[in-house]
Amino acid sequence: MTECIAETATQPQQPALVRLPAPGQLLDERDSATRTASVLRVLVVSTFVVILNETIMVNAIPRLMRDFAVPATSAQWLSTAFMLTMAVVIPTTGWFLQRVPTRAAYGLAMGLFLTGTGLAAIAPSFAVLLGARVVQASGTAVMMPLLMTTLMTVVAPQDRGRVMGNVTLVMSVAPALGPAVSGVLLQLGSWRLIFVVVLPVAGLVAAFGARELMDVAEPTPSRIDLVSVALSAVGFGALVYGLSGLGEGSRVAHAVSPWLVTVAGLVALVAFTLRQVSLQRGGAPLLDLRTLTFKPFTVSLALMCLAFMAMMGAMILLPLYLQDVLGLSTLHTGLLLMPGGLAMGLLGPVVGRAYDRVGPARLVVPGAVALAASLALFTRVTPQSSTWLVLADHVVLMVALAAIFTPVFTSGLSVLPPQLYAHGSALLGSLQQVAAAAGTAIVVGVMAARAASAAAHGSGAVEALGSGVSWGFGVSALLSVGVVLAALAVRTPKVTAER
């Protein structure tokens, strides 16, 4: 990583508590600065490994269908279950990360990830493989909020943009590399090779983390409300599951209507919200919703959700368009989309440094406009479109997202008092999963309806699908208009010490 993360001491250190002079102040002691950099380095590298795994299975679905003799509707659960687990686990991390030391949280996250990866590598059946993915997702769900919360705790406000830029590099490059890496590994051998390669890498990272990582700040003992846990699991889980089912459309026969599951999830979330408001009076909510009383955080949350919906819609449509309309292979599709992800990641540190100098508004507004323009251009794709045009527009799309996500994450969390960092990170992570499912459901639903209508009016299969994809991109473009409007409300944050 760059200067904020990579400049760390090479001497092994005994685990110790990183004590901050005061929340949000810069650490003056050289030893404390070195320890802070070491903590961030460990967490960033570990997060890269677990996020890479999130997308590394994309190209393996057809082969798994053959090897385990399961239909596409079952195989798709390898992705749906991962997202569903994240949605269920992340809301509890706000309480969990305040309750346990950093090393313990890290050990649990990497332990779950390693267990799931090892089990997946030897899975004798599809059911075991699916269970392994759930275990992996549980580790990922802890690791991501742990990184964000720790960053906000140990990094001074004037340096957060720069450090968050490095984090953006990791969190964007990893998903971009996932499909390409899996495409190469699948050319070399079985789908099991994916997990066989990831396992030793993750093991080395975990061993390095166990040696280098130290605790950050003091754990705060608190009780957990089991009713809130149940309502959260039902609410977020049912909402993501229902929206995912709506996104699958008529391709899947559901025992229970996705609409019914979605409504049940919304009802449970209303009950969860009321429960948290009640518990806040006693100071022990599972997910502290007082984060929403900070207007800049709420604006950032809304902007992030809209941008994530637009992005996920585009990410679903692009591989479908490239493979089923333009006829590219999965490997070629992954390689074509890689430059955009790399551009987004490499711009992360640049955007972070710019954030420290000029604030979020001057980055987010141009980024939102570029996002809308790139998605509008994607509505013009046809079966005759050039792959070079798609590649160039995808790079513009990823650059626009780089200008949005780093400033939005940083400015939104910066206005919260330190005791709400973990809850803010958990809320961001939870709603990301909901936004991903909602974006996918809306875009795929519109695409499928338009493709069916075009086919009914005499269009060929490829032309009908191309028309559906174009309409799906139109939905993402409309969502990006909301991103532009929300971007206009972004302001430079005033750091809050307490509330």
Secondary structure as a PSIPRED ss2 file (coil, helix, strand):
# PSIPRED VFORMAT (PSIPRED V4.0)

   1 M C   1.000  0.000  0.000
   2 T C   1.000  0.000  0.000
   3 E H   0.000  1.000  0.000
   4 C H   0.000  1.000  0.000
   5 I H   0.000  1.000  0.000
   6 A H   0.000  1.000  0.000
   7 E C   1.000  0.000  0.000
   8 T C   1.000  0.000  0.000
   9 A C   1.000  0.000  0.000
  10 T C   1.000  0.000  0.000
  11 Q C   1.000  0.000  0.000
  12 P C   1.000  0.000  0.000
  13 Q C   1.000  0.000  0.000
  14 Q C   1.000  0.000  0.000
  15 P C   1.000  0.000  0.000
  16 A C   1.000  0.000  0.000
  17 L E   0.000  0.000  1.000
  18 V E   0.000  0.000  1.000
  19 R C   1.000  0.000  0.000
  20 L C   1.000  0.000  0.000
  21 P C   1.000  0.000  0.000
  22 A C   1.000  0.000  0.000
  23 P C   1.000  0.000  0.000
  24 G C   1.000  0.000  0.000
  25 Q C   1.000  0.000  0.000
  26 L C   1.000  0.000  0.000
  27 L C   1.000  0.000  0.000
  28 D C   1.000  0.000  0.000
  29 E C   1.000  0.000  0.000
  30 R H   0.000  1.000  0.000
  31 D H   0.000  1.000  0.000
  32 S H   0.000  1.000  0.000
  33 A H   0.000  1.000  0.000
  34 T H   0.000  1.000  0.000
  35 R H   0.000  1.000  0.000
  36 T H   0.000  1.000  0.000
  37 A H   0.000  1.000  0.000
  38 S H   0.000  1.000  0.000
  39 V H   0.000  1.000  0.000
  40 L H   0.000  1.000  0.000
  41 R H   0.000  1.000  0.000
  42 V H   0.000  1.000  0.000
  43 L H   0.000  1.000  0.000
  44 V H   0.000  1.000  0.000
  45 V H   0.000  1.000  0.000
  46 S H   0.000  1.000  0.000
  47 T H   0.000  1.000  0.000
  48 F H   0.000  1.000  0.000
  49 V H   0.000  1.000  0.000
  50 V H   0.000  1.000  0.000
  51 I H   0.000  1.000  0.000
  52 L H   0.000  1.000  0.000
  53 N H   0.000  1.000  0.000
  54 E H   0.000  1.000  0.000
  55 T H   0.000  1.000  0.000
  56 I C   1.000  0.000  0.000
  57 M C   1.000  0.000  0.000
  58 V H   0.000  1.000  0.000
  59 N H   0.000  1.000  0.000
  60 A H   0.000  1.000  0.000
  61 I H   0.000  1.000  0.000
  62 P H   0.000  1.000  0.000
  63 R H   0.000  1.000  0.000
  64 L H   0.000  1.000  0.000
  65 M H   0.000  1.000  0.000
  66 R H   0.000  1.000  0.000
  67 D H   0.000  1.000  0.000
  68 F H   0.000  1.000  0.000
  69 A C   1.000  0.000  0.000
  70 V C   1.000  0.000  0.000
  71 P C   1.000  0.000  0.000
  72 A H   0.000  1.000  0.000
  73 T H   0.000  1.000  0.000
  74 S H   0.000  1.000  0.000
  75 A H   0.000  1.000  0.000
  76 Q C   1.000  0.000  0.000
  77 W H   0.000  1.000  0.000
  78 L H   0.000  1.000  0.000
  79 S H   0.000  1.000  0.000
  80 T H   0.000  1.000  0.000
  81 A H   0.000  1.000  0.000
  82 F H   0.000  1.000  0.000
  83 M H   0.000  1.000  0.000
  84 L H   0.000  1.000  0.000
  85 T H   0.000  1.000  0.000
  86 M H   0.000  1.000  0.000
  87 A H   0.000  1.000  0.000
  88 V H   0.000  1.000  0.000
  89 V H   0.000  1.000  0.000
  90 I H   0.000  1.000  0.000
  91 P H   0.000  1.000  0.000
  92 T H   0.000  1.000  0.000
  93 T H   0.000  1.000  0.000
  94 G H   0.000  1.000  0.000
  95 W H   0.000  1.000  0.000
  96 F H   0.000  1.000  0.000
  97 L H   0.000  1.000  0.000
  98 Q H   0.000  1.000  0.000
  99 R H   0.000  1.000  0.000
 100 V C   1.000  0.000  0.000
 101 P C   1.000  0.000  0.000
 102 T H   0.000  1.000  0.000
 103 R H   0.000  1.000  0.000
 104 A H   0.000  1.000  0.000
 105 A H   0.000  1.000  0.000
 106 Y H   0.000  1.000  0.000
 107 G H   0.000  1.000  0.000
 108 L H   0.000  1.000  0.000
 109 A H   0.000  1.000  0.000
 110 M H   0.000  1.000  0.000
 111 G H   0.000  1.000  0.000
 112 L H   0.000  1.000  0.000
 113 F H   0.000  1.000  0.000
 114 L H   0.000  1.000  0.000
 115 T H   0.000  1.000  0.000
 116 G H   0.000  1.000  0.000
 117 T H   0.000  1.000  0.000
 118 G H   0.000  1.000  0.000
 119 L H   0.000  1.000  0.000
 120 A H   0.000  1.000  0.000
 121 A H   0.000  1.000  0.000
 122 I C   1.000  0.000  0.000
 123 A C   1.000  0.000  0.000
 124 P C   1.000  0.000  0.000
 125 S C   1.000  0.000  0.000
 126 F H   0.000  1.000  0.000
 127 A H   0.000  1.000  0.000
 128 V H   0.000  1.000  0.000
 129 L H   0.000  1.000  0.000
 130 L H   0.000  1.000  0.000
 131 G H   0.000  1.000  0.000
 132 A H   0.000  1.000  0.000
 133 R H   0.000  1.000  0.000
 134 V H   0.000  1.000  0.000
 135 V H   0.000  1.000  0.000
 136 Q H   0.000  1.000  0.000
 137 A H   0.000  1.000  0.000
 138 S H   0.000  1.000  0.000
 139 G H   0.000  1.000  0.000
 140 T H   0.000  1.000  0.000
 141 A H   0.000  1.000  0.000
 142 V H   0.000  1.000  0.000
 143 M H   0.000  1.000  0.000
 144 M H   0.000  1.000  0.000
 145 P H   0.000  1.000  0.000
 146 L H   0.000  1.000  0.000
 147 L H   0.000  1.000  0.000
 148 M H   0.000  1.000  0.000
 149 T H   0.000  1.000  0.000
 150 T H   0.000  1.000  0.000
 151 L H   0.000  1.000  0.000
 152 M H   0.000  1.000  0.000
 153 T H   0.000  1.000  0.000
 154 V H   0.000  1.000  0.000
 155 V C   1.000  0.000  0.000
 156 A C   1.000  0.000  0.000
 157 P H   0.000  1.000  0.000
 158 Q H   0.000  1.000  0.000
 159 D H   0.000  1.000  0.000
 160 R H   0.000  1.000  0.000
 161 G H   0.000  1.000  0.000
 162 R H   0.000  1.000  0.000
 163 V H   0.000  1.000  0.000
 164 M H   0.000  1.000  0.000
 165 G H   0.000  1.000  0.000
 166 N H   0.000  1.000  0.000
 167 V H   0.000  1.000  0.000
 168 T H   0.000  1.000  0.000
 169 L H   0.000  1.000  0.000
 170 V H   0.000  1.000  0.000
 171 M H   0.000  1.000  0.000
 172 S H   0.000  1.000  0.000
 173 V H   0.000  1.000  0.000
 174 A H   0.000  1.000  0.000
 175 P H   0.000  1.000  0.000
 176 A H   0.000  1.000  0.000
 177 L H   0.000  1.000  0.000
 178 G H   0.000  1.000  0.000
 179 P H   0.000  1.000  0.000
 180 A H   0.000  1.000  0.000
 181 V H   0.000  1.000  0.000
 182 S H   0.000  1.000  0.000
 183 G H   0.000  1.000  0.000
 184 V H   0.000  1.000  0.000
 185 L H   0.000  1.000  0.000
 186 L H   0.000  1.000  0.000
 187 Q H   0.000  1.000  0.000
 188 L H   0.000  1.000  0.000
 189 G C   1.000  0.000  0.000
 190 S C   1.000  0.000  0.000
 191 W C   1.000  0.000  0.000
 192 R H   0.000  1.000  0.000
 193 L H   0.000  1.000  0.000
 194 I H   0.000  1.000  0.000
 195 F H   0.000  1.000  0.000
 196 V H   0.000  1.000  0.000
 197 V H   0.000  1.000  0.000
 198 V H   0.000  1.000  0.000
 199 L H   0.000  1.000  0.000
 200 P H   0.000  1.000  0.000
 201 V H   0.000  1.000  0.000
 202 A H   0.000  1.000  0.000
 203 G H   0.000  1.000  0.000
 204 L H   0.000  1.000  0.000
 205 V H   0.000  1.000  0.000
 206 A H   0.000  1.000  0.000
 207 A H   0.000  1.000  0.000
 208 F H   0.000  1.000  0.000
 209 G H   0.000  1.000  0.000
 210 A H   0.000  1.000  0.000
 211 R H   0.000  1.000  0.000
 212 E H   0.000  1.000  0.000
 213 L C   1.000  0.000  0.000
 214 M C   1.000  0.000  0.000
 215 D E   0.000  0.000  1.000
 216 V E   0.000  0.000  1.000
 217 A C   1.000  0.000  0.000
 218 E C   1.000  0.000  0.000
 219 P C   1.000  0.000  0.000
 220 T C   1.000  0.000  0.000
 221 P C   1.000  0.000  0.000
 222 S C   1.000  0.000  0.000
 223 R C   1.000  0.000  0.000
 224 I C   1.000  0.000  0.000
 225 D C   1.000  0.000  0.000
 226 L H   0.000  1.000  0.000
 227 V H   0.000  1.000  0.000
 228 S H   0.000  1.000  0.000
 229 V H   0.000  1.000  0.000
 230 A H   0.000  1.000  0.000
 231 L H   0.000  1.000  0.000
 232 S H   0.000  1.000  0.000
 233 A H   0.000  1.000  0.000
 234 V H   0.000  1.000  0.000
 235 G H   0.000  1.000  0.000
 236 F H   0.000  1.000  0.000
 237 G H   0.000  1.000  0.000
 238 A H   0.000  1.000  0.000
 239 L H   0.000  1.000  0.000
 240 V H   0.000  1.000  0.000
 241 Y H   0.000  1.000  0.000
 242 G H   0.000  1.000  0.000
 243 L H   0.000  1.000  0.000
 244 S H   0.000  1.000  0.000
 245 G H   0.000  1.000  0.000
 246 L H   0.000  1.000  0.000
 247 G H   0.000  1.000  0.000
 248 E H   0.000  1.000  0.000
 249 G H   0.000  1.000  0.000
 250 S H   0.000  1.000  0.000
 251 R H   0.000  1.000  0.000
 252 V C   1.000  0.000  0.000
 253 A C   1.000  0.000  0.000
 254 H C   1.000  0.000  0.000
 255 A C   1.000  0.000  0.000
 256 V C   1.000  0.000  0.000
 257 S C   1.000  0.000  0.000
 258 P H   0.000  1.000  0.000
 259 W H   0.000  1.000  0.000
 260 L H   0.000  1.000  0.000
 261 V H   0.000  1.000  0.000
 262 T H   0.000  1.000  0.000
 263 V H   0.000  1.000  0.000
 264 A H   0.000  1.000  0.000
 265 G H   0.000  1.000  0.000
 266 L H   0.000  1.000  0.000
 267 V H   0.000  1.000  0.000
 268 A H   0.000  1.000  0.000
 269 L H   0.000  1.000  0.000
 270 V H   0.000  1.000  0.000
 271 A H   0.000  1.000  0.000
 272 F H   0.000  1.000  0.000
 273 T H   0.000  1.000  0.000
 274 L H   0.000  1.000  0.000
 275 R H   0.000  1.000  0.000
 276 Q H   0.000  1.000  0.000
 277 V H   0.000  1.000  0.000
 278 S H   0.000  1.000  0.000
 279 L H   0.000  1.000  0.000
 280 Q H   0.000  1.000  0.000
 281 R C   1.000  0.000  0.000
 282 G C   1.000  0.000  0.000
 283 G C   1.000  0.000  0.000
 284 A C   1.000  0.000  0.000
 285 P C   1.000  0.000  0.000
 286 L C   1.000  0.000  0.000
 287 L C   1.000  0.000  0.000
 288 D C   1.000  0.000  0.000
 289 L H   0.000  1.000  0.000
 290 R H   0.000  1.000  0.000
 291 T H   0.000  1.000  0.000
 292 L H   0.000  1.000  0.000
 293 T H   0.000  1.000  0.000
 294 F C   1.000  0.000  0.000
 295 K H   0.000  1.000  0.000
 296 P H   0.000  1.000  0.000
 297 F H   0.000  1.000  0.000
 298 T H   0.000  1.000  0.000
 299 V H   0.000  1.000  0.000
 300 S H   0.000  1.000  0.000
 301 L H   0.000  1.000  0.000
 302 A H   0.000  1.000  0.000
 303 L H   0.000  1.000  0.000
 304 M H   0.000  1.000  0.000
 305 C H   0.000  1.000  0.000
 306 L H   0.000  1.000  0.000
 307 A H   0.000  1.000  0.000
 308 F H   0.000  1.000  0.000
 309 M H   0.000  1.000  0.000
 310 A H   0.000  1.000  0.000
 311 M H   0.000  1.000  0.000
 312 M H   0.000  1.000  0.000
 313 G H   0.000  1.000  0.000
 314 A H   0.000  1.000  0.000
 315 M H   0.000  1.000  0.000
 316 I H   0.000  1.000  0.000
 317 L H   0.000  1.000  0.000
 318 L H   0.000  1.000  0.000
 319 P H   0.000  1.000  0.000
 320 L H   0.000  1.000  0.000
 321 Y H   0.000  1.000  0.000
 322 L H   0.000  1.000  0.000
 323 Q H   0.000  1.000  0.000
 324 D H   0.000  1.000  0.000
 325 V H   0.000  1.000  0.000
 326 L C   1.000  0.000  0.000
 327 G C   1.000  0.000  0.000
 328 L C   1.000  0.000  0.000
 329 S C   1.000  0.000  0.000
 330 T H   0.000  1.000  0.000
 331 L H   0.000  1.000  0.000
 332 H H   0.000  1.000  0.000
 333 T H   0.000  1.000  0.000
 334 G H   0.000  1.000  0.000
 335 L H   0.000  1.000  0.000
 336 L H   0.000  1.000  0.000
 337 L H   0.000  1.000  0.000
 338 M H   0.000  1.000  0.000
 339 P H   0.000  1.000  0.000
 340 G H   0.000  1.000  0.000
 341 G H   0.000  1.000  0.000
 342 L H   0.000  1.000  0.000
 343 A H   0.000  1.000  0.000
 344 M H   0.000  1.000  0.000
 345 G H   0.000  1.000  0.000
 346 L H   0.000  1.000  0.000
 347 L H   0.000  1.000  0.000
 348 G H   0.000  1.000  0.000
 349 P H   0.000  1.000  0.000
 350 V H   0.000  1.000  0.000
 351 V H   0.000  1.000  0.000
 352 G H   0.000  1.000  0.000
 353 R H   0.000  1.000  0.000
 354 A H   0.000  1.000  0.000
 355 Y H   0.000  1.000  0.000
 356 D H   0.000  1.000  0.000
 357 R H   0.000  1.000  0.000
 358 V H   0.000  1.000  0.000
 359 G C   1.000  0.000  0.000
 360 P C   1.000  0.000  0.000
 361 A H   0.000  1.000  0.000
 362 R H   0.000  1.000  0.000
 363 L H   0.000  1.000  0.000
 364 V H   0.000  1.000  0.000
 365 V H   0.000  1.000  0.000
 366 P H   0.000  1.000  0.000
 367 G H   0.000  1.000  0.000
 368 A H   0.000  1.000  0.000
 369 V H   0.000  1.000  0.000
 370 A H   0.000  1.000  0.000
 371 L H   0.000  1.000  0.000
 372 A H   0.000  1.000  0.000
 373 A H   0.000  1.000  0.000
 374 S H   0.000  1.000  0.000
 375 L H   0.000  1.000  0.000
 376 A H   0.000  1.000  0.000
 377 L H   0.000  1.000  0.000
 378 F H   0.000  1.000  0.000
 379 T C   1.000  0.000  0.000
 380 R C   1.000  0.000  0.000
 381 V C   1.000  0.000  0.000
 382 T C   1.000  0.000  0.000
 383 P C   1.000  0.000  0.000
 384 Q C   1.000  0.000  0.000
 385 S C   1.000  0.000  0.000
 386 S C   1.000  0.000  0.000
 387 T H   0.000  1.000  0.000
 388 W H   0.000  1.000  0.000
 389 L H   0.000  1.000  0.000
 390 V H   0.000  1.000  0.000
 391 L H   0.000  1.000  0.000
 392 A H   0.000  1.000  0.000
 393 D H   0.000  1.000  0.000
 394 H H   0.000  1.000  0.000
 395 V H   0.000  1.000  0.000
 396 V H   0.000  1.000  0.000
 397 L H   0.000  1.000  0.000
 398 M H   0.000  1.000  0.000
 399 V H   0.000  1.000  0.000
 400 A H   0.000  1.000  0.000
 401 L H   0.000  1.000  0.000
 402 A H   0.000  1.000  0.000
 403 A H   0.000  1.000  0.000
 404 I H   0.000  1.000  0.000
 405 F H   0.000  1.000  0.000
 406 T H   0.000  1.000  0.000
 407 P H   0.000  1.000  0.000
 408 V H   0.000  1.000  0.000
 409 F H   0.000  1.000  0.000
 410 T H   0.000  1.000  0.000
 411 S H   0.000  1.000  0.000
 412 G H   0.000  1.000  0.000
 413 L H   0.000  1.000  0.000
 414 S H   0.000  1.000  0.000
 415 V C   1.000  0.000  0.000
 416 L C   1.000  0.000  0.000
 417 P C   1.000  0.000  0.000
 418 P H   0.000  1.000  0.000
 419 Q H   0.000  1.000  0.000
 420 L H   0.000  1.000  0.000
 421 Y H   0.000  1.000  0.000
 422 A H   0.000  1.000  0.000
 423 H H   0.000  1.000  0.000
 424 G H   0.000  1.000  0.000
 425 S H   0.000  1.000  0.000
 426 A H   0.000  1.000  0.000
 427 L H   0.000  1.000  0.000
 428 L H   0.000  1.000  0.000
 429 G H   0.000  1.000  0.000
 430 S H   0.000  1.000  0.000
 431 L H   0.000  1.000  0.000
 432 Q H   0.000  1.000  0.000
 433 Q H   0.000  1.000  0.000
 434 V H   0.000  1.000  0.000
 435 A H   0.000  1.000  0.000
 436 A H   0.000  1.000  0.000
 437 A H   0.000  1.000  0.000
 438 A H   0.000  1.000  0.000
 439 G H   0.000  1.000  0.000
 440 T H   0.000  1.000  0.000
 441 A H   0.000  1.000  0.000
 442 I H   0.000  1.000  0.000
 443 V H   0.000  1.000  0.000
 444 V H   0.000  1.000  0.000
 445 G H   0.000  1.000  0.000
 446 V H   0.000  1.000  0.000
 447 M H   0.000  1.000  0.000
 448 A H   0.000  1.000  0.000
 449 A H   0.000  1.000  0.000
 450 R H   0.000  1.000  0.000
 451 A H   0.000  1.000  0.000
 452 A H   0.000  1.000  0.000
 453 S H   0.000  1.000  0.000
 454 A H   0.000  1.000  0.000
 455 A H   0.000  1.000  0.000
 456 A H   0.000  1.000  0.000
 457 H C   1.000  0.000  0.000
 458 G C   1.000  0.000  0.000
 459 S C   1.000  0.000  0.000
 460 G C   1.000  0.000  0.000
 461 A H   0.000  1.000  0.000
 462 V H   0.000  1.000  0.000
 463 E H   0.000  1.000  0.000
 464 A H   0.000  1.000  0.000
 465 L H   0.000  1.000  0.000
 466 G H   0.000  1.000  0.000
 467 S H   0.000  1.000  0.000
 468 G H   0.000  1.000  0.000
 469 V H   0.000  1.000  0.000
 470 S H   0.000  1.000  0.000
 471 W H   0.000  1.000  0.000
 472 G H   0.000  1.000  0.000
 473 F H   0.000  1.000  0.000
 474 G H   0.000  1.000  0.000
 475 V H   0.000  1.000  0.000
 476 S H   0.000  1.000  0.000
 477 A H   0.000  1.000  0.000
 478 L H   0.000  1.000  0.000
 479 L H   0.000  1.000  0.000
 480 S H   0.000  1.000  0.000
 481 V H   0.000  1.000  0.000
 482 G H   0.000  1.000  0.000
 483 V H   0.000  1.000  0.000
 484 V H   0.000  1.000  0.000
 485 L H   0.000  1.000  0.000
 486 A H   0.000  1.000  0.000
 487 A H   0.000  1.000  0.000
 488 L C   1.000  0.000  0.000
 489 A C   1.000  0.000  0.000
 490 V C   1.000  0.000  0.000
 491 R C   1.000  0.000  0.000
 492 T C   1.000  0.000  0.000
 493 P C   1.000  0.000  0.000
 494 K C   1.000  0.000  0.000
 495 V C   1.000  0.000  0.000
 496 T C   1.000  0.000  0.000
 497 A C   1.000  0.000  0.000
 498 E C   1.000  0.000  0.000
 499 R C   1.000  0.000  0.000
